[in-house]
Amino acid sequence: MVRFCLFTISVVISCLLPTSMVAKTQSFPVQAPLKVGVAGSPPFSKYDETTFRGISVELWQEIAATANLQYEFIPQPGVKVGIDRVVTGELDVLIGPISITSERFQKVAFTQPYFNAKIGLLISGESTSVWSRIRPIFQVAVISSVGGLFVILFIVGNLMWLAESRRNEKQFPKQYIRGVGNGMWFALVTLTTVGYGDKAPVTKAGKVITSLWMLITMVAASSLTAGIATVMTLLLSEESYKNFTNPADIAGQQIAVVTGTTGEQWAKTYQARLLQSSNLDTAIEQLKSGQAQGVMFDIPALQYYLYQHPEASLKIANLSIAFEDYGFVLPLDNDFIRQLNLAIIELKQSRRLEEIIEGEIQGKINP
């Protein structure tokens, strides 16, 4: 009777427990084929309709062969989607270049790291030509600003010549061209506050014009010259390629990122303006087309892209953003993770993992 009561209570409690809690503590279905999701970018994961390749794929194949595991690969549209499917139980394992973060650790379990990567910034590798540097000088905005300043100097030069040419002929000759030229010179040195003293008004009209000109130059003319300098700065920044040497340089820049990746999170951290893409190839195309000034992503994937596309005028910026570890993803509290950790350690100690990584990144494995 007592045993029957205890059995009944245990059955009732198990029925009342949430299904999610039960799912967290179950073991892997080692008899049935494991559903292994594959996400990320080359050289860690790449697949077509029939073939799966890459560092993560080959590493899993080595582990599965050693442990005699049955499995099936299921391609995933992205790391974020794959992690969500592990949480819901649609996948048993997720492999690929998946960074281990505290945010993800709250939802899933990770194996011990099998690769240490850096987050990098892919930028244009084109050098700025001499014409690119001087071309802003010939832009309409600059020419119109300089032209406006010249017109003002011409007007002031004429006024000074009219006021001074009769009584101050030595400094402002009666000949129109020479007289107005000296008047413009006087207006220019007054504008720049240089004041050489080689020209000075002697008439009341000349002094009044000079006084008004000095007041005007304090506001209008100085604003005009500042405007020219601003236009030149903006044009030069548009014509030249951004030189990223410090993570702080990313702030305010248009940076292409792949949605759901840690590259997106780091770009937000450094206050970049995000241009989101569904995959790395699309993000790089946005950089090539000039829509973005850089692509923030894992350096191994960026290096692999450059290796596969030597014709691309791109390079990885010389700056350090962050270091991250890659690991396989499993459901929380799963006993199978210990077997995976042991297998990864053995592959590290035998240097087989190093051979897999070097072979793929250096292009020894055919893409």
C-alpha positions in Angstrom: 0.0 0.0 0.0 2.8 2.4 0.9 4.6 1.6 -2.3 1.5 2.1 -4.3 1.0 5.6 -2.7 4.6 6.6 -3.4 4.3 5.5 -7.0 1.1 7.5 -7.4 2.7 10.6 -5.9 5.7 10.3 -8.2 3.5 10.0 -11.3 1.5 13.1 -10.3 4.6 15.2 -9.7 6.1 14.2 -13.0 2.9 15.2 -14.8 2.9 18.6 -13.0 6.5 19.4 -13.9 6.9 21.7 -17.0 8.0 19.9 -20.1 10.8 22.4 -20.6 12.3 21.4 -17.2 12.2 17.7 -18.2 13.8 18.4 -21.6 16.7 20.1 -19.9 17.8 17.0 -18.0 17.3 14.3 -20.7 20.2 12.6 -22.2 21.1 12.5 -25.9 19.3 9.9 -28.0 22.4 8.0 -28.8 20.4 5.3 -30.5 18.6 7.6 -33.0 20.5 9.8 -35.5 21.5 13.1 -33.9 20.2 16.2 -35.5 23.3 18.3 -36.0 22.7 21.8 -37.2 25.5 23.5 -39.3 25.7 27.3 -39.3 28.2 30.0 -40.0 30.7 30.8 -42.7 33.8 29.2 -44.3 36.4 28.0 -43.4 34.5 26.5 -40.5 31.3 25.5 -42.2 30.3 25.5 -45.9 27.7 23.3 -47.6 25.7 22.9 -50.8 22.8 20.7 -51.5 24.7 17.4 -50.9 28.1 18.2 -49.3 29.1 19.7 -45.9 32.7 20.8 -45.5 34.8 23.0 -43.1 36.8 22.9 -39.9 33.7 22.4 -37.6 32.2 19.8 -39.9 35.4 17.8 -40.2 36.0 18.1 -36.4 32.5 16.7 -35.7 33.0 13.9 -38.2 36.2 12.9 -36.4 34.4 12.9 -33.0 31.4 11.0 -34.4 33.5 8.4 -36.0 35.5 7.8 -32.7 32.3 7.6 -30.6 30.4 5.6 -33.3 27.6 8.2 -33.4 24.8 8.3 -36.0 23.8 11.8 -37.1 22.4 13.9 -39.9 23.5 17.4 -40.9 20.9 20.1 -41.1 21.9 23.4 -42.6 20.9 26.5 -40.7 20.3 30.0 -42.0 22.3 31.6 -39.2 23.9 31.0 -35.8 21.1 32.8 -34.0 18.4 30.6 -35.6 20.5 27.5 -34.9 20.8 28.3 -31.2 17.1 29.0 -30.9 16.4 25.6 -32.5 18.7 23.9 -29.9 16.7 25.6 -27.2 13.4 24.4 -28.6 14.7 20.8 -29.1 14.6 20.9 -32.9 18.4 20.3 -32.9 20.6 18.1 -30.7 23.8 19.8 -31.6 24.8 23.0 -33.4 28.3 23.2 -35.0 30.1 26.1 -36.8 32.1 29.2 -35.8 29.9 29.9 -32.8 31.4 32.3 -30.3 31.0 31.5 -26.6 29.3 34.5 -24.9 27.7 35.0 -21.5 24.4 35.9 -23.2 24.3 32.6 -25.1 25.5 30.6 -22.1 22.2 31.5 -20.4 20.2 29.6 -23.0 22.5 26.7 -24.1 25.6 24.8 -23.1 28.9 25.0 -24.9 31.7 22.5 -25.3 35.2 23.6 -24.3 36.7 25.9 -27.0 38.3 24.3 -30.0 39.4 27.6 -31.6 40.4 31.1 -30.5 39.4 33.8 -32.9 39.6 37.6 -33.2 36.9 40.0 -34.3 38.2 42.1 -37.2 37.3 44.8 -39.6 37.5 44.4 -43.4 38.1 47.6 -45.2 39.0 48.9 -48.7 42.6 48.3 -49.6 42.7 50.9 -52.4 45.3 53.6 -51.9 44.4 57.2 -52.4 45.7 58.7 -55.7 47.1 62.2 -56.1 44.1 63.2 -58.1 41.8 62.0 -55.4 43.5 64.3 -53.0 43.4 67.4 -55.1 40.0 66.8 -56.8 38.0 68.3 -53.9 39.6 71.7 -54.7 37.7 71.7 -58.0 34.3 70.8 -56.5 31.4 73.3 -57.1 31.0 74.1 -53.4 34.7 75.0 -53.0 34.9 77.0 -56.2 31.7 79.0 -55.4 33.0 79.7 -51.9 36.4 81.0 -53.2 34.6 82.9 -55.9 32.4 84.6 -53.4 35.4 85.6 -51.3 37.1 87.0 -54.4 34.0 89.1 -55.2 33.9 90.6 -51.7 37.7 91.4 -51.9 37.1 93.0 -55.3 34.3 95.2 -54.0 36.3 96.3 -51.0 39.3 96.9 -53.2 37.3 99.2 -55.4 35.9 101.2 -52.5 39.4 101.7 -51.0 40.7 102.8 -54.4 37.9 105.3 -54.9 38.4 106.7 -51.3 42.2 106.9 -51.4 43.4 107.3 -54.9 43.3 111.1 -54.9 45.0 111.8 -51.6 47.0 108.6 -51.2 48.2 107.9 -54.7 51.5 106.3 -53.6 49.7 103.4 -51.9 46.6 103.4 -54.1 47.7 104.6 -57.6 45.2 106.3 -59.9 45.7 103.6 -62.5 42.6 101.4 -62.1 44.2 97.9 -62.2 47.1 98.8 -59.9 45.0 100.9 -57.6 42.2 98.2 -57.2 44.9 95.5 -57.0 46.5 97.4 -54.0 43.0 97.8 -52.5 42.3 94.1 -52.8 45.7 93.4 -51.2 44.9 95.7 -48.3 41.5 94.0 -47.9 43.1 90.6 -47.9 45.7 91.3 -45.3 43.1 93.0 -43.1 40.8 89.9 -43.6 43.5 87.6 -42.4 44.5 89.9 -39.5 48.1 89.9 -40.8 48.3 93.7 -41.2 51.7 94.2 -42.8 51.3 98.0 -42.6 52.5 98.6 -46.1 49.0 100.0 -47.0 46.9 102.2 -44.7 44.1 104.7 -45.3 44.6 108.4 -44.8 41.2 109.7 -45.8 38.1 109.8 -43.6 36.2 107.7 -46.1 39.0 105.2 -46.3 39.1 104.9 -42.6 35.4 104.4 -42.4 35.5 101.7 -45.1 38.4 100.0 -43.3 36.6 100.1 -39.9 33.4 98.6 -41.4 35.5 96.0 -43.3 37.2 95.0 -40.0 33.9 94.5 -38.3 32.5 92.5 -41.2 35.6 90.3 -41.3 35.1 89.4 -37.7 31.8 87.7 -38.5 30.9 87.3 -42.2 34.4 86.8 -43.8 35.6 84.5 -41.0 32.5 82.4 -41.4 33.1 82.2 -45.1 36.7 81.0 -44.7 35.6 78.6 -42.1 32.9 77.3 -44.5 35.5 76.8 -47.1 37.6 74.8 -44.7 34.6 72.7 -43.6 33.7 71.9 -47.2 37.3 70.9 -48.0 37.4 68.7 -44.9 34.1 66.9 -45.8 35.1 66.4 -49.4 38.5 65.1 -48.5 37.0 62.6 -46.1 34.6 61.4 -48.8 37.4 61.0 -51.4 39.9 59.3 -49.1 39.4 55.9 -47.5 38.9 55.8 -43.8 42.1 54.7 -42.0 41.0 52.6 -39.0 43.8 52.3 -36.5 41.8 52.3 -33.2 38.4 50.8 -32.3 37.3 54.4 -31.4 37.5 55.2 -35.1 34.5 53.0 -35.8 32.2 55.3 -34.0 29.7 57.0 -36.4 31.0 55.0 -39.4 28.7 52.9 -41.6 29.7 49.3 -40.8 28.2 46.2 -42.5 27.5 43.3 -40.1 25.8 39.9 -40.3 22.6 39.8 -38.3 22.8 37.8 -35.1 26.6 37.6 -34.9 29.0 38.9 -32.3 30.4 41.2 -34.9 27.0 43.0 -34.9 27.2 43.3 -31.1 30.8 44.7 -31.1 29.8 47.2 -33.8 27.0 48.4 -31.6 29.4 48.6 -28.6 31.7 50.9 -30.6 28.7 53.0 -31.7 28.9 52.3 -35.4 26.0 52.9 -37.8 24.9 49.4 -38.7 24.2 48.1 -42.2 22.7 44.6 -41.6 23.1 41.7 -43.9 21.9 38.1 -43.9 25.4 36.6 -44.7 29.0 37.6 -45.0 29.1 37.7 -48.9 26.3 40.3 -48.9 28.1 42.4 -46.3 31.3 42.4 -48.3 29.4 43.4 -51.4 28.1 46.4 -49.5 31.7 47.3 -48.7 32.7 47.0 -52.3 29.8 49.1 -53.6 30.7 51.9 -51.1 27.5 51.5 -49.0 29.7 50.6 -46.0 33.2 51.6 -44.9 33.9 48.3 -43.3 32.7 44.8 -42.5 33.0 43.6 -38.9 33.2 39.8 -38.6 35.5 37.0 -37.4 39.0 37.3 -38.8 39.4 33.7 -39.8 36.4 34.0 -42.1 37.6 37.3 -43.5 41.1 35.8 -44.1 39.5 32.9 -45.9 37.5 35.2 -48.1 40.6 37.2 -49.0 42.5 33.9 -49.8 39.7 32.8 -52.1 39.4 36.2 -53.7 42.9 37.5 -54.2 41.7 40.0 -56.8 39.6 41.9 -54.3 41.1 45.3 -53.2 40.3 44.7 -49.6 42.3 44.3 -46.4 41.9 43.6 -42.7 42.4 46.8 -40.6 45.3 46.8 -38.2 43.3 47.1 -35.0 42.3 44.8 -32.2 38.6 44.6 -31.4 38.0 41.4 -29.4 39.0 37.8 -28.8 36.4 35.0 -28.8 36.4 31.2 -28.4 34.4 28.8 -30.6 32.6 25.8 -29.3 29.8 23.4 -30.2 26.3 24.1 -28.8 24.1 21.6 -26.9 21.0 21.8 -24.8 21.5 22.8 -21.1 22.4 20.0 -18.6 23.1 17.3 -21.2 25.3 14.4 -20.2 26.7 14.1 -23.7 28.8 17.3 -23.4 31.4 15.4 -21.3 32.1 13.0 -24.2 32.5 15.9 -26.7 34.9 17.7 -24.4 37.0 14.5 -24.0 37.1 14.0 -27.7 38.1 17.6 -28.4 41.0 17.3 -25.8 42.2 14.1 -27.5 42.2 15.7 -30.9 44.1 18.7 -29.5 46.7 16.5 -27.9 47.2 14.4 -31.0 47.6 17.6 -33.1 44.8 16.3 -35.4 42.7 19.4 -34.6 45.7 21.6 -35.6 46.0 19.8 -38.9 42.3 20.3 -39.6 42.5 24.0 -38.9 45.7 24.6 -40.9 44.5 22.5 -43.8 41.3 24.5 -44.2 42.5 28.0 -43.5 45.5 27.7 -45.8 43.4 26.4 -48.6 44.8 22.8 -48.6 41.3 21.5 -48.7 39.6 22.2 -52.0 36.7 24.6 -51.5 
